[in-house]
């Protein structure tokens, strides 16, 4: 009997925890801000943006909000594990607050940029479709993968930089410095490099 009560109690707690986290994990943003009390800023490691969303990344470990909606468009924001998914069918602007992010993934018509220089140990940036990313970052190691007609503009610096891109994508590096660069591609067209 004790085992049945313990099992029932544990199942109830799990159901409560799951339903509570689901409320915060899948939110359509129509307001202007949402509290970060439900989600630790330091737990966000990946940002995956798709659709017509325009995301500004703000590095602020002490932020009291996870994101702010800057426009009046509907944006869907989901947190699954260490990833935040942002998507919008219509044009919409949102700011995401992070601490130590290591991956940015942009697809479709997504636009990603940042407020001030991101200071990170490692950063991976994946772009495809017609996505556009404009980042200012200071890293030890940077990896970028650019496919289809995606566009990447980088500024800042890194110790090691690895680029993987196809001939239809574009990259601008005139404000970017790396000590060691490794490029994997065929028929690459670099728009600018200093």
JORA-V675990 format. One record per backbone hydrogen bond with DSSP energy under -1.0 kcal/mol. NH is the residue of the N-H (numbers start at 0). CO is the residue of the C=O. If there is no record, write none. Layout:
nh->NH co->CO
nh->NH co->CO
//
This chain:
nh->4 co->0
nh->5 co->1
nh->6 co->2
nh->7 co->3
nh->8 co->4
nh->9 co->5
nh->10 co->6
nh->11 co->7
nh->12 co->8
nh->13 co->9
nh->14 co->10
nh->15 co->11
nh->16 co->12
nh->17 co->13
nh->18 co->14
nh->19 co->15
nh->20 co->16
nh->21 co->17
nh->22 co->18
nh->23 co->19
nh->24 co->20
nh->25 co->21
nh->26 co->76
nh->28 co->74
nh->33 co->66
nh->35 co->63
nh->42 co->39
nh->43 co->40
nh->44 co->81
nh->45 co->81
nh->46 co->102
nh->47 co->83
nh->48 co->104
nh->49 co->85
nh->51 co->87
nh->53 co->91
nh->54 co->110
nh->55 co->93
nh->56 co->112
nh->57 co->95
nh->59 co->97
nh->62 co->59
nh->65 co->33
nh->67 co->94
nh->68 co->31
nh->69 co->92
nh->70 co->92
nh->74 co->28
nh->75 co->86
nh->76 co->26
nh->77 co->84
nh->78 co->24
nh->79 co->82
nh->82 co->79
nh->83 co->45
nh->84 co->77
nh->85 co->47
nh->86 co->75
nh->91 co->51
nh->93 co->53
nh->94 co->67
nh->95 co->55
nh->96 co->65
nh->97 co->57
nh->101 co->44
nh->102 co->44
nh->103 co->123
nh->104 co->46
nh->105 co->125
nh->106 co->48
nh->108 co->50
nh->109 co->106
nh->110 co->52
nh->111 co->131
nh->112 co->54
nh->114 co->56
nh->117 co->135
nh->119 co->137
nh->122 co->140
nh->123 co->101
nh->124 co->142
nh->125 co->103
nh->126 co->144
nh->127 co->105
nh->129 co->107
nh->130 co->127
nh->131 co->109
nh->132 co->150
nh->133 co->111
nh->134 co->152
nh->136 co->154
nh->137 co->117
nh->138 co->156
nh->139 co->120
nh->140 co->120
nh->141 co->159
nh->142 co->122
nh->143 co->161
nh->144 co->124
nh->145 co->163
nh->146 co->126
nh->148 co->128
nh->149 co->146
nh->150 co->130
nh->151 co->169
nh->152 co->132
nh->153 co->171
nh->154 co->134
nh->155 co->174
nh->156 co->136
nh->157 co->176
nh->159 co->139
nh->160 co->179
nh->161 co->141
nh->162 co->181
nh->163 co->143
nh->164 co->183
nh->165 co->145
nh->169 co->149
nh->171 co->151
nh->172 co->191
nh->175 co->172
nh->176 co->155
nh->178 co->157
nh->179 co->158
nh->181 co->160
nh->183 co->162
nh->190 co->170
//
